[in-house]
Amino acid sequence: MATTEQYLDIHQPIYDGNQIKIERIDREKVNKEGVIIAYVPIQGEYFAFALYINVSSNDITGIITESRNSVFLKATSTTLTAKQIFEDLDIVGYTTHWHFEDNINDGAKLSYVVFEPNPEPDEFEDKILKLLLILKSHQEKLLGLSYAVTYYLHVVMDFHGRNQMLGSIILSEQCITLLNNLNLKIQFDITSWGNTFKS
């Protein structure tokens, strides 16, 4: 548990009263690995602690940091308004996580729509697959608007700097196939923050 102790030595979790704040509990690995992951926000940082908890014993089996993984679709157009893009895509059920705006600079208009269906803490591999599966169900509308709208996936990852190694980015064959079928490119912005381990 030396790594765990180093994490707790250099960063402090956020408390809600006398209790550690839990931002999200991920139960997707219960059936496969017998663990749940509790995400705990860290004071002054974008990334979070990920506490791995054995569901049988209720023991914490490990603590690591999980980067803030923002994975979203960005759609831009110089001919359609943001409202038109939003309404024509008609991806319902996720409207609270849409952001759209029209910018006009020097007479040129650029409308953009950002769609991030799950902004809560989660692993990158889970987030990108969830987004791509939603987009797959709207593939016809996405491709039908491609004459006026430019799409791409934008990924922002804020890692804990640790000492050198940030982490890994994995694109599964399923994700690569979905990106290809949706004719989507992907942009990664990767940063590192936080205190390094003490020697």
Number of C-alpha atoms within 10 A of each C-alpha: 8 6 12 15 10 15 20 13 12 13 18 15 17 17 14 9 7 6 8 12 16 17 13 15 15 16 13 13 11 15 9 7 10 14 23 21 23 23 25 24 24 18 14 12 18 18 24 26 25 25 23 20 19 17 15 9 9 11 12 15 13 14 20 16 19 24 28 22 24 23 26 24 21 18 22 22 21 17 14 18 20 23 15 13 22 21 11 13 18 13 16 9 8 11 13 10 13 15 14 18 14 16 14 11 7 5 7 8 15 17 21 24 21 20 22 21 20 18 14 14 24 22 15 22 15 11 21 22 19 16 19 23 14 12 19 16 11 15 17 12 15 22 16 12 16 13 10 13 19 16 22 17 21 19 19 17 21 22 23 27 17 18 11 10 9 16 11 7 10 9 13 12 9 12 18 14 13 18 19 11 12 19 14 15 11 13 11 13 10 13 14 16 16 18 15 15 15 10 5
